[in-house]
Amino acid sequence: MGTGPELALIFERALHTLAARRRVPVQLVTSEHRYQTFVGHLATRTPAQEVARMAAEDAEHYERFLVDLHAGGSRVVFRTAINAQPLYRVRERLMGVKLERFSTFHGELLLVRDGAQGFYGGVNDEPGPAGAGVIRRTCEFRRDVTRRILDYAVAEAAAAWGGRDRIDRIQMVYKFHLLDMRLAEWVDEYAAEHGLKIQICQPDTANRQLSRDDWRGRVLLIGSNEWSDIMHADLVIKYGHGAQEERFSHNVYLHPAMQGMEEYQTVHGSADDIAARDLVNPLATLRAAAAVAERHGGCNGAVAAMEAALLGARREGLVTRDMGGECGTAALVERVLASLADAGPAGHGAHGAARTAGEGRARSALLVVDLQNDYCAPEGCFQRLGLVDPTATRAVGEVARRLVAGARVAGAPVFFVRTVQGEAAPATVRARNRAQGRADCVRPGSWGAEPFGPAPRPGESVVVKHGYDPFLGTSLEKDLRRRGIERVVLTGVFSDVCVDAAARTAYQLGFEVAVVREGTLALERNQDECLDAMERFYGARVLDAEGALSLLAPASASARPAPESAPAAT
């Protein structure tokens, strides 16, 4: 119901287009059941007894659909419209959790939303006579489910960050004071058994601590369904990851009989008021199709290809009305799918020539170092102190913007390195900043700490450091190795400080190093001397932008877009 049918068709077309690029066969199994939506019930003034009956029927059918898919060997489903009441009953029975990974101002956050317990998954009493005026809802929390969620969450965080010892904080947020402290006792019991420190707090406490950025480093956050539902959109906005309407959600079912079953969904799943009006935002659906193709269909590069096609559409001004544009759903989808199809099979150039040049070369990642307003913008701290020429920083920002666009088209990973120097910075750094009049520079959450020039897109890595070296106290090395990266290509500021620190440590860790001549800038020393030193001491290759793009996409000339006309300052 609602926008479900049109989004399902968009997903199917996108998935087939992406699979064709890799010549991967696709078989889709579609539910023939028409799930109800809440707005539909309101519009027809459906009686409460009938709503309850329909909700039970929808829950039973969807659960059976998932179980049958799993039994048949499928491990992924894309879901659009279904009313919350039956959906959360299925979540509870099949132990569903939702995952979202954020880069934060001080590290990373892995949010695991507990969809298997609590008020959302509860059951209402039988509707009484009209005008009875009482609703009783029964919900439950279970020790075994809590332990299963903890098992899964800790394992996911350990896999993401390179080991359990790399998790800096495990935080649970539940209204546990209402549960006679039994939930807290289960958590303490689990923590003692597994040698973990797990903190649990009330939602209001969590909100205060989040607003103060008290949670730093790599944080595993396990939230109740109710709190996570409310906070998810705020976290997306707080950490600069776009709008919720542009993102898909990723759910995993933990029931023993459903091992490995994953579900993808979009925000506009049941927006009845905009159904069939060419108004629905298709970005989340398109991104979900790319994620499914890459993670479950072996279509390597599907996510990068989709992001490149979406970027191309945005450059052409194709933005849907809910995001401030004038483009309809159909026009945007047609442009994106045409772009994917025109690119030809993955691994081929613009004219279909098989890739030969560059095969077997080192896999490269682009590191964008410290392009932030306080360092580069005309109104930034360094400009106020007379340390930089805004014309020079703008030129570096433009080159970096071009490199980032090229890397995205080529499917090369992009890592945005940011310096944040609040209370988490070493005392020596804070003292130096005070002495040099830089105490307010790149403060947490400030405009000065925000990106100058290219900005990270949802899903791209942001590395937060408190000194010069992006490898020191961060997960950068592990993230590079996990992606099979052998070479880092450096752009940003400054060649004699943080770019040098990145190049030096990368070299000592065994990574090849390339530095973009016009994509970097020295602070105090001569630029040529800095680059020469990196060549001699770190074996760095000093390249122009064209040479850097050839490393990021060695066999694809089409991965070298022209510079954008938009200004670098943000």
C-alpha positions as CSV (number, residue, x, y, z in Angstrom):
1,M,0.0,0.0,0.0
2,G,1.0,3.7,-0.1
3,T,4.3,4.3,-2.0
4,G,5.2,0.6,-1.6
5,P,4.5,-0.5,-5.2
6,E,6.4,2.3,-6.9
7,L,9.4,1.9,-4.6
8,A,9.4,-1.9,-5.1
9,L,9.5,-1.3,-8.9
10,I,12.4,1.2,-8.5
11,F,14.3,-1.3,-6.4
12,E,13.8,-4.1,-8.9
13,R,14.9,-2.0,-11.8
14,A,18.0,-0.7,-10.0
15,L,19.0,-4.1,-8.8
16,H,18.7,-5.6,-12.3
17,T,20.7,-2.7,-13.8
18,L,23.5,-3.1,-11.3
19,A,23.6,-6.9,-11.7
20,A,23.8,-6.6,-15.4
21,R,27.0,-4.6,-15.1
22,R,28.6,-7.6,-13.5
23,R,26.5,-10.1,-15.5
24,V,25.1,-11.5,-12.3
25,P,21.7,-13.3,-12.6
26,V,19.0,-12.0,-10.3
27,Q,15.9,-13.9,-9.1
28,L,13.4,-11.9,-7.1
29,V,10.6,-13.4,-5.0
30,T,7.8,-10.9,-4.4
31,S,5.1,-11.1,-1.7
32,E,1.7,-11.0,-3.3
33,H,0.1,-9.9,0.0
34,R,-1.2,-6.3,0.2
35,Y,-0.1,-5.0,3.6
36,Q,-2.1,-2.3,5.3
37,T,-1.0,1.2,6.2
38,F,-2.0,3.3,9.1
39,V,-3.0,6.3,7.0
40,G,-5.3,4.0,5.0
41,H,-7.1,2.9,8.2
42,L,-7.6,6.6,9.1
43,A,-8.9,7.5,5.7
44,T,-11.5,4.8,5.8
45,R,-12.2,5.0,9.5
46,T,-11.7,1.3,9.9
47,P,-13.2,-0.1,13.1
48,A,-10.7,-1.0,15.8
49,Q,-11.6,-4.7,15.8
50,E,-11.0,-4.8,12.0
51,V,-7.7,-3.0,12.4
52,A,-6.6,-5.6,15.0
53,R,-7.6,-8.4,12.7
54,M,-5.8,-7.0,9.7
55,A,-2.6,-6.3,11.8
56,A,-2.6,-9.9,13.0
57,E,-3.1,-11.1,9.4
58,D,-0.3,-8.9,8.1
59,A,2.1,-10.0,10.9
60,E,1.4,-13.7,10.3
61,H,1.9,-13.3,6.5
62,Y,5.1,-11.3,6.7
63,E,6.6,-13.6,9.3
64,R,5.7,-16.6,7.1
65,F,7.2,-14.9,4.0
66,L,10.5,-14.3,5.8
67,V,10.7,-17.8,7.2
68,D,9.9,-19.3,3.8
69,L,12.5,-17.1,2.1
70,H,15.1,-18.2,4.6
71,A,14.2,-21.9,4.2
72,G,14.6,-21.5,0.4
73,G,18.2,-20.2,0.8
74,S,17.5,-16.4,0.6
75,R,19.3,-14.2,3.1
76,V,18.0,-10.7,2.2
77,V,14.7,-9.0,1.7
78,F,13.8,-5.4,0.7
79,R,10.7,-4.1,2.4
80,T,8.5,-1.1,1.6
81,A,5.0,-0.6,3.1
82,I,3.7,-2.3,6.2
83,N,2.0,-0.9,9.2
84,A,4.1,-0.5,12.3
85,Q,1.8,-2.7,14.4
86,P,2.3,-6.0,12.6
87,L,5.9,-5.1,11.7
88,Y,7.1,-4.8,15.3
89,R,5.2,-8.0,16.2
90,V,7.4,-9.7,13.6
91,R,10.5,-7.9,14.9
92,E,9.7,-9.2,18.4
93,R,9.1,-12.8,17.3
94,L,12.1,-13.1,15.0
95,M,14.3,-10.9,17.2
96,G,15.1,-8.1,14.8
97,V,17.7,-5.4,15.4
98,K,18.6,-2.4,13.3
99,L,22.2,-1.3,12.7
100,E,23.6,2.1,11.9
101,R,27.2,3.1,11.9
102,F,28.1,6.8,12.2
103,S,31.3,8.8,12.1
104,T,31.2,11.2,15.0
105,F,33.2,14.3,16.1
106,H,35.3,12.1,18.3
107,G,35.4,8.7,16.7
108,E,32.7,6.3,15.6
109,L,29.4,5.1,16.9
110,L,27.7,1.8,16.1
111,L,24.0,2.0,17.0
112,V,22.2,-1.3,17.5
113,R,18.5,-0.7,17.9
114,D,16.7,-3.3,19.9
115,G,13.6,-4.1,17.9
116,A,12.9,-7.4,19.6
117,Q,11.7,-6.1,23.0
118,G,9.6,-3.3,24.6
119,F,6.5,-1.3,24.0
120,Y,6.6,-1.3,20.2
121,G,6.4,-5.1,20.0
122,G,3.6,-5.3,22.6
123,V,0.1,-6.7,22.2
124,N,-3.1,-4.7,22.8
125,D,-6.1,-6.1,24.6
126,E,-9.2,-6.9,22.7
127,P,-11.0,-3.8,21.6
128,G,-13.9,-3.2,24.0
129,P,-17.2,-1.5,23.2
130,A,-17.1,1.9,21.6
131,G,-16.5,4.5,24.2
132,A,-14.9,2.2,26.7
133,G,-12.0,4.5,26.9
134,V,-9.3,2.1,28.0
135,I,-6.4,0.5,26.1
136,R,-4.2,-2.1,27.8
137,R,-0.9,-3.0,26.0
138,T,1.3,-5.8,27.2
139,C,5.0,-5.9,26.3
140,E,7.9,-8.0,27.5
141,F,11.7,-8.0,28.0
142,R,13.5,-11.3,28.1
143,R,16.9,-12.3,29.5
144,D,17.7,-14.7,26.7
145,V,16.8,-12.0,24.0
146,T,18.9,-9.4,25.9
147,R,21.9,-11.7,25.9
148,R,21.5,-12.6,22.2
149,I,21.4,-8.9,21.3
150,L,24.5,-8.3,23.4
151,D,26.3,-11.2,21.8
152,Y,25.5,-9.9,18.3
153,A,26.3,-6.2,19.1
154,V,29.7,-7.0,20.6
155,A,30.6,-9.3,17.8
156,E,29.6,-6.7,15.2
157,A,31.6,-3.9,16.9
158,A,34.7,-6.2,17.3
159,A,34.5,-7.0,13.6
160,A,34.1,-3.4,12.6
161,W,36.9,-2.1,14.8
162,G,39.5,-4.9,14.8
163,G,38.8,-6.7,18.1
164,R,36.8,-6.4,21.3
165,D,39.7,-4.5,22.9
166,R,39.2,-1.7,20.3
167,I,35.7,-0.9,21.7
168,D,36.1,2.2,23.9
169,R,32.6,2.2,25.4
170,I,29.6,-0.1,25.5
171,Q,26.6,2.0,26.3
172,M,23.0,0.7,26.7
173,V,20.0,3.2,26.8
174,Y,16.8,1.8,28.2
175,K,14.1,3.1,30.6
176,F,15.3,0.3,32.9
177,H,14.1,2.0,36.1
178,L,10.6,0.8,35.1
179,L,11.7,-2.8,35.1
180,D,12.5,-3.4,38.8
181,M,16.2,-3.2,37.9
182,R,15.9,-6.7,36.4
183,L,17.2,-5.6,33.0
184,A,20.2,-3.9,34.7
185,E,20.9,-7.2,36.6
186,W,20.9,-9.2,33.4
187,V,23.3,-6.7,31.9
188,D,25.6,-6.8,34.9
189,E,25.5,-10.6,34.8
190,Y,26.5,-10.7,31.1
191,A,29.3,-8.1,31.6
192,A,30.8,-10.1,34.4
193,E,30.6,-13.4,32.5
194,H,32.3,-11.9,29.4
195,G,34.8,-9.6,31.1
196,L,33.2,-6.4,29.7
197,K,32.4,-3.0,31.1
198,I,28.8,-2.2,30.0
199,Q,27.1,1.0,31.1
200,I,23.4,1.4,31.1
201,C,21.5,4.7,31.5
202,Q,18.1,6.3,31.2
203,P,17.2,8.0,27.9
204,D,17.3,11.5,29.4
205,T,20.8,10.9,30.7
206,A,21.9,9.6,27.3
207,N,20.5,12.7,25.6
208,R,22.4,15.0,27.9
209,Q,25.7,13.1,27.4
210,L,25.2,13.1,23.6
211,S,24.6,16.8,23.5
212,R,27.9,17.4,25.4
213,D,29.7,14.9,23.2
214,D,30.7,12.9,26.3
215,W,31.0,9.6,24.4
216,R,34.3,9.5,22.6
217,G,36.2,7.0,20.6
218,R,34.6,3.9,19.3
219,V,31.2,3.6,21.0
220,L,28.9,0.6,20.8
221,L,25.4,2.0,21.6
222,I,22.6,-0.4,22.2
223,G,19.3,1.4,22.4
224,S,15.8,0.5,23.3
225,N,13.4,0.5,20.3
226,E,11.5,3.5,21.5
227,W,14.5,5.8,22.3
228,S,16.4,4.7,19.1
229,D,13.4,5.4,16.9
230,I,13.3,9.0,18.2
231,M,17.0,9.6,18.2
232,H,18.0,8.1,14.9
233,A,17.1,11.2,12.8
234,D,18.8,13.5,15.3
235,L,22.0,11.5,15.2
236,V,22.0,11.5,11.4
237,I,21.7,15.3,11.4
238,K,24.1,15.9,14.4
239,Y,27.0,14.1,12.8
240,G,26.4,15.5,9.3
241,H,25.3,12.4,7.5
242,G,22.6,14.0,5.3
243,A,18.8,13.5,5.8
244,Q,17.0,10.5,6.9
245,E,14.9,10.4,3.7
246,E,18.2,9.8,1.7
247,R,19.2,6.7,3.8
248,F,18.1,3.2,3.9
249,S,17.9,1.1,7.1
250,H,19.6,-2.2,7.6
251,N,17.9,-4.8,9.9
252,V,19.2,-8.3,11.0
253,Y,17.1,-11.1,12.5
254,L,18.7,-13.0,15.4
255,H,16.3,-15.8,15.9
256,P,18.2,-19.1,15.7
257,A,16.0,-20.3,12.9
258,M,16.6,-17.1,10.9
259,Q,20.4,-17.0,11.1
260,G,21.9,-14.5,8.5
261,M,18.6,-13.0,7.4
262,E,18.8,-9.3,6.6
263,E,16.2,-6.8,5.7
264,Y,16.6,-3.4,4.0
265,Q,13.9,-0.7,4.2
266,T,13.3,3.0,3.3
267,V,11.7,5.9,5.1
268,H,9.0,6.4,2.5
269,G,7.6,2.9,2.9
270,S,4.0,3.8,3.5
271,A,3.6,7.5,2.7
272,D,0.1,7.2,1.5
273,D,-0.3,11.0,1.0
274,I,2.3,11.1,-1.7
275,A,1.6,7.8,-3.4
276,A,1.4,7.8,-7.2
277,R,2.0,11.5,-7.3
278,D,5.7,11.5,-8.6
279,L,6.7,12.9,-5.3
280,V,8.5,10.1,-3.4
281,N,12.2,10.5,-2.8
282,P,13.9,7.4,-4.4
283,L,17.4,7.9,-3.1
284,A,17.1,5.5,-0.1
285,T,15.6,2.8,-2.4
286,L,18.4,3.3,-5.0
287,R,21.0,3.1,-2.3
288,A,19.4,0.0,-0.8
289,A,19.5,-1.7,-4.2
290,A,23.2,-1.0,-4.5
291,A,23.9,-2.2,-1.0
292,V,22.0,-5.5,-1.7
293,A,23.8,-5.9,-5.0
294,E,27.2,-5.5,-3.5
295,R,26.8,-7.2,-0.1
296,H,24.6,-10.1,-1.3
297,G,25.0,-10.4,-5.0
298,G,28.8,-10.2,-5.5
299,C,28.5,-6.9,-7.5
300,N,31.7,-5.3,-6.3
301,G,31.6,-1.5,-6.9
302,A,27.8,-1.3,-7.0
303,V,27.6,1.2,-4.1
304,A,30.3,3.5,-5.6
305,A,28.7,3.3,-9.0
306,M,25.3,4.3,-7.5
307,E,26.8,7.2,-5.6
308,A,28.5,8.4,-8.8
309,A,25.2,8.3,-10.7
310,L,23.4,10.1,-7.9
311,L,26.2,12.7,-7.8
312,G,25.8,13.2,-11.5
313,A,22.1,13.7,-11.2
314,R,22.5,16.2,-8.4
315,R,25.1,18.2,-10.5
316,E,22.4,18.5,-13.2
317,G,20.0,19.9,-10.6
318,L,17.8,16.8,-10.4
319,V,16.6,17.1,-6.8
320,T,13.2,16.0,-5.5
321,R,10.7,18.4,-4.1
322,D,11.1,17.2,-0.5
323,M,14.8,18.2,-0.7
324,G,14.1,21.6,-2.1
325,G,14.2,20.8,-5.8
326,E,11.7,20.5,-8.6
327,C,12.4,17.1,-10.0
328,G,9.9,14.3,-10.0
329,T,10.6,10.7,-8.9
330,A,10.4,9.2,-12.4
331,A,12.8,11.7,-14.0
332,L,15.4,11.2,-11.3
333,V,15.2,7.5,-11.4
334,E,15.5,7.4,-15.2
335,R,18.6,9.7,-15.1
336,V,20.3,7.5,-12.5
337,L,19.6,4.2,-14.2
338,A,20.6,5.5,-17.6
339,S,23.9,6.7,-16.1
340,L,24.5,3.2,-14.7
341,A,23.6,1.5,-18.0
342,D,25.7,3.9,-20.0
343,A,28.8,3.2,-17.9
344,G,28.7,-0.4,-19.3
345,P,29.7,-3.5,-17.5
346,A,31.8,-2.9,-14.4
347,G,35.5,-3.3,-15.1
348,H,35.2,-1.8,-18.6
349,G,36.0,1.6,-19.9
350,A,33.6,4.1,-21.6
351,H,33.8,2.3,-24.9
352,G,33.6,-1.2,-23.5
353,A,37.3,-2.0,-23.8
354,A,38.4,-4.6,-21.4
355,R,40.6,-3.4,-18.6
356,T,44.2,-4.4,-19.0
357,A,46.3,-1.4,-18.1
358,G,46.9,-1.1,-14.4
359,E,45.5,-4.5,-13.4
360,G,47.5,-5.9,-10.6
361,R,48.5,-2.5,-9.3
362,A,48.3,-1.5,-5.7
363,R,44.8,-0.7,-4.6
364,S,44.6,3.0,-3.6
365,A,42.6,5.1,-1.2
366,L,42.3,8.9,-1.1
367,L,43.0,10.7,2.2
368,V,41.6,14.2,2.5
369,V,43.6,15.8,5.3
370,D,42.4,18.6,7.4
371,L,40.4,20.6,4.8
372,Q,38.4,22.4,7.5
373,N,37.0,25.9,7.8
374,D,39.3,27.1,10.6
375,Y,42.4,26.1,8.6
376,C,41.3,27.1,5.1
377,A,38.2,29.4,4.9
378,P,38.6,33.2,4.6
379,E,36.7,33.6,7.9
380,G,38.6,30.8,9.6
381,C,41.0,30.9,12.6
382,F,44.2,30.6,10.5
383,Q,43.2,33.4,8.1
384,R,42.4,35.7,11.1
385,L,45.9,34.9,12.5
386,G,47.5,35.7,9.1
387,L,48.8,32.1,8.7
388,V,47.3,31.3,5.3
389,D,46.4,32.8,2.0
390,P,42.7,32.1,1.3
391,T,43.4,32.1,-2.5
392,A,45.8,29.3,-2.0
393,T,43.6,27.3,0.3
394,R,40.6,27.7,-2.1
395,A,42.8,26.3,-4.9
396,V,43.7,23.3,-2.9
397,G,40.0,22.8,-2.0
398,E,39.0,22.8,-5.7
399,V,41.7,20.2,-6.5
400,A,40.5,18.1,-3.6
401,R,36.9,18.4,-4.7
402,R,37.9,17.0,-8.1
403,L,40.0,14.2,-6.6
404,V,37.1,13.1,-4.4
405,A,34.6,13.1,-7.3
406,G,37.1,11.0,-9.3
407,A,37.7,8.6,-6.5
408,R,33.9,8.1,-6.0
409,V,33.4,7.4,-9.7
410,A,36.3,4.9,-9.7
411,G,35.0,3.2,-6.6
412,A,38.2,4.1,-4.6
413,P,37.6,4.6,-0.9
414,V,37.8,8.1,0.4
415,F,38.8,8.9,4.0
416,F,38.2,12.4,5.4
417,V,40.7,13.2,8.1
418,R,39.6,15.9,10.6
419,T,41.3,17.5,13.5
420,V,39.2,18.3,16.5
421,Q,41.0,20.0,19.4
422,G,38.7,20.2,22.4
423,E,39.2,18.7,25.8
424,A,40.0,15.3,24.2
425,A,43.2,16.8,22.7
426,P,46.5,16.2,24.7
427,A,47.3,18.9,27.4
428,T,50.4,19.9,25.4
429,V,48.3,20.6,22.3
430,R,45.8,22.7,24.3
431,A,48.6,24.6,26.0
432,R,50.2,25.4,22.6
433,N,46.9,26.5,21.2
434,R,46.3,28.9,24.1
435,A,49.8,30.4,23.8
436,Q,49.4,31.0,20.1
437,G,45.9,32.4,20.2
438,R,44.3,29.3,18.7
439,A,42.3,28.0,21.7
440,D,39.0,28.3,19.7
441,C,40.4,26.6,16.6
442,V,38.6,23.4,15.3
443,R,36.6,23.1,18.5
444,P,34.1,20.1,18.7
445,G,30.9,20.9,16.9
446,S,32.0,24.3,15.7
447,W,31.8,25.8,12.2
448,G,35.5,25.9,12.1
449,A,35.8,22.1,12.5
450,E,33.4,21.5,9.5
451,P,34.6,20.5,6.1
452,F,36.1,23.1,3.6
453,G,35.5,22.0,0.1
454,P,34.5,18.3,-0.4
455,A,32.4,16.8,2.4
456,P,31.9,13.2,3.2
457,R,28.8,11.4,1.9
458,P,26.8,8.9,4.0
459,G,28.9,5.8,4.4
460,E,32.2,7.4,3.8
461,S,34.9,7.2,6.5
462,V,35.7,10.1,8.7
463,V,38.8,9.9,10.8
464,V,38.9,12.2,13.8
465,K,42.3,13.0,15.3
466,H,43.5,15.3,18.0
467,G,47.1,15.9,16.9
468,Y,49.0,15.8,13.6
469,D,49.0,12.1,12.8
470,P,45.8,10.5,11.5
471,F,47.1,7.0,12.4
472,L,47.7,7.8,16.1
473,G,44.8,6.7,18.3
474,T,42.5,6.0,15.4
475,S,41.3,2.9,13.4
476,L,42.7,4.3,10.1
477,E,45.3,1.6,9.7
478,K,42.9,-1.3,10.4
479,D,40.2,0.3,8.1
480,L,42.7,0.6,5.3
481,R,44.0,-3.0,5.7
482,R,40.4,-4.3,6.0
483,R,39.7,-2.8,2.5
484,G,42.8,-4.2,1.0
485,I,44.4,-0.8,0.5
486,E,48.1,-0.8,-0.3
487,R,48.6,2.9,-1.3
488,V,47.4,6.2,0.1
489,V,47.0,9.3,-2.1
490,L,47.2,12.5,0.0
491,T,45.5,15.8,-0.5
492,G,44.9,18.6,2.0
493,V,46.8,20.8,4.4
494,F,49.6,21.2,5.5
495,S,52.5,19.7,3.7
496,D,54.9,20.4,6.5
497,V,52.6,19.3,9.3
498,C,49.7,16.9,9.1
499,V,50.2,15.8,5.5
500,D,53.8,15.0,6.3
501,A,52.7,13.1,9.5
502,A,50.3,11.1,7.5
503,A,52.9,10.3,4.8
504,R,55.6,9.4,7.4
505,T,53.4,6.9,9.4
506,A,51.9,5.4,6.3
507,Y,55.4,4.7,4.9
508,Q,56.5,3.2,8.2
509,L,53.4,1.0,8.3
510,G,54.2,-0.4,4.8
511,F,51.8,1.6,2.7
512,E,52.9,3.2,-0.6
513,V,52.5,7.0,-0.5
514,A,51.5,9.4,-3.3
515,V,51.1,13.2,-2.7
516,V,49.2,15.5,-5.0
517,R,51.4,18.6,-5.7
518,E,48.7,21.1,-6.4
519,G,46.3,19.4,-3.9
520,T,48.5,20.2,-0.9
521,L,49.8,23.3,0.7
522,A,52.6,24.1,3.1
523,L,52.1,26.2,6.2
524,E,55.5,27.7,6.9
525,R,58.2,25.8,4.9
526,N,58.7,25.9,1.1
527,Q,56.2,23.6,-0.6
528,D,58.8,22.1,-3.0
529,E,61.1,21.4,-0.1
530,C,58.3,19.6,1.7
531,L,57.5,17.4,-1.3
532,D,61.2,16.7,-2.0
533,A,61.7,15.5,1.6
534,M,58.7,13.2,1.3
535,E,60.1,11.8,-1.9
536,R,63.5,11.2,-0.4
537,F,62.6,10.0,3.1
538,Y,59.2,8.2,2.5
539,G,59.6,7.1,-1.1
540,A,56.5,9.2,-1.9
541,R,55.4,9.7,-5.5
542,V,54.6,13.4,-6.1
543,L,52.0,13.7,-8.8
544,D,49.7,16.3,-10.3
545,A,45.9,15.8,-10.1
546,E,45.8,13.8,-13.4
547,G,48.4,11.4,-12.2
548,A,46.6,11.0,-8.9
549,L,43.4,10.2,-10.6
550,S,45.1,7.6,-12.7
551,L,46.3,5.8,-9.5
552,L,42.8,5.9,-8.1
553,A,41.3,4.7,-11.4
554,P,44.3,3.3,-13.4
555,A,42.2,1.9,-16.3
556,S,39.3,4.3,-16.6
557,A,39.8,7.7,-18.2
558,S,36.1,8.3,-17.6
559,A,36.8,8.5,-13.9
560,R,38.4,11.9,-14.2
561,P,35.6,14.5,-14.0
562,A,36.2,18.1,-14.8
563,P,36.5,20.4,-11.8
564,E,33.2,21.5,-10.3
565,S,32.2,25.1,-10.7
566,A,30.9,25.3,-7.1
567,P,33.1,27.3,-4.7
568,A,35.3,25.3,-2.3
569,A,34.2,27.1,0.9
570,T,31.3,25.6,2.8
